[in-house]
C-alpha cells in the first residue's frame, strides 16, 4: 500500500465543526482515503516507500466544490470574441471586430459574455453590432446568460421581425416602431441559441470541458455541479469521461421543461441509469434543474410586488404553483435531487413551497434539494430552509454593491427591498446548510475572491469600502465549510468535505491560511496542489 504523508504545515481537518476549527500537524493518505492524522501520520512517514510532501509552512485543507456552474458554456467562451474583459461598449465592438478580422471565413460569430451595464437598462441595439460585423450573423451572450445581443443578420436568420410575437417565457425588446431592437431575453435568447445558431462540434465542447476542469483543478476544486444540461449535452460528458478528459468530478442537472416535464421523467431516469452504468468516478447525473424565473436586471425575476421602476411588472415566472409542485413531487419520487434557480422573492417562496411538498407528501427519505442563488427573500422565508431541510446555494461573489447592483439591481427593486438580498448570514444562523457556487461564466469560477466577498461583503479590490449589508457577513470558517462540508451534502456523499480519518482524500494545498489572514488577501493565496481521491490533479 502506497502512503503519502503531508507534514511541515497545518492541516485543516474541519473548518467549522460547531463553530470551531479542527487542525492537525500532519496527514497521511493511502488508496484514495485519509488513513491517519497528527502523530500517527508522522509515524507512517517513516515507513519504507512512503512519499513525504513538505507543506513548507502552508495549509492543507479539504478541496473545494462549486455548487452551481456551467463548465461547458464557460469553456466555450474562449472560442469566440473575448468580450468579457471589455470596459465599455466600444471595447466589446473592438473585440468583435478583431475576431471577425482574424476569422474571415466564419459563418457565425458567437461570443460571451458582455457587461449589461454598458447600455441603458441592459438593452443593446443590433445596429451597433452591424457596424463591425456586416452581414455575418452574430450573437453575444450577456454575463447573466439569460440575455443575448444579436445583429441584424442574426435577426434575419431567425426570421425575427416586427410581426414576431414574444415567445412564451421570453421577451423581444422593441424600438418605438415595433421592430426588434437586437436584445433577446430569457426563452427568446435560449431558443434562438438552440434552434438558429449552428451548434459547436462535440470535440469543441469536449475540449472546452477539459480546459474548464483543468482550470478548476488549478483552483483547488474537485467537484462541480453543472446546473443546466439538456439531453444532447450528455454526449459531451460521455466522450470526456471515455477519453479521461475530466479533471474534476461533475454532476449533471437535467433541465426540466415546463411544457413537457412529464415526458422527461422516463427520459431522465434512462440517462441517469446510463451514466451510472459507466461506473466513472468523476461523472454522475443525479439532479433535475428547474428555472423558476429570470434575473432582476432584465425585470424577469419573479417578484411578489411590482418592480420599483416598472410598477405594472412582476417578472416572468416559468412555472405555475400547481405545475411546479406536481413536477417536484414526480421527480423527487423518481429519486432525483432537485436544484431550483430562484432569484426573485416570489420565485424563492414558490421553490420553498414546492420542496416542502416533497418533504411532507412523498415517502420519507434523506433529501438534499437545493435552491440556487436565493437572491431575494421576503421576510420570514430565510428561516424556512432549515425547517424544510433545503440547501441554500449562494453565489457569494454577488453579495457586494458593485456597478450591476448599484446601476441595475437596486433601482429595479427599490431601496425598500435592497436589504432582502443574499441573506447568507441569516440563513446560516437559522441552522440551514449553505453551499457556495460561482455560476461561472456569469462570474469567476475562482473561489478565492468569492470567499473574500462572503466574509467582507464588498470587493477585495476595495478594502477600504464599507461592507454592504454587514449583518450578513459570515466567518472565514463558515465560508470554507460552504465550499467543503456543505458541498459534500449537496454532492450526496457522506465521505467527503472534511479530512477526518476514513474520508476520501480530496485535498488542496494552499500557500496561506484563509481562516486567519486578512480576508482581502485571500485572493492572493496560491494553490500549490490539488488531489482528487488521492490522485494529484494539479501541481507537481
Secondary structure, DSSP 8 states (H G I E B T S, - for coil): --EEEEESSEEEEEEEETTEEEEES-EEEETTEEEEETHHHHHHHTSTT-EEEE-TT-EEEE-EEEEEE-HHHHHHGGGS---TT-SSHHHHHHHHHHHHHH-TT-SEEEEEEE-GGGSGGG---HHHHHHHHTTSEEEEEETTSSEEEE-HHHHHHTT--TT----TTEEEEE-TTS-EEEEEEEHHHHHHHHHTS----HHHHHHHHHHHHHHHHHTTEEEEEEEEE-GGGHHHHHHHHHTT--SSEEEEEEE--TTTHHHHHHHHHHHHHHHHHHT-TTEEEEEEEEE----GGGT-S--SS-BTTBTT-----SS-HHHHHHHHHHHHHTT-EEEEEE-SHHHHHHHHHHHHHHHHHS-------EEEE--B--TTSTTHHHHHT-EEEE-GGGSS--HHIIIIIHHHH-GGGGGGB--HHHHHHTT--EEE---TTSS---HHHHHHHHHHSS-TT-TTS--TTGGG---HHHHHHHHTHHHHHHTT-SS-SS--TTSB--EEEESS-TTTS-GGGGGG--EEEEEETTEEEE--
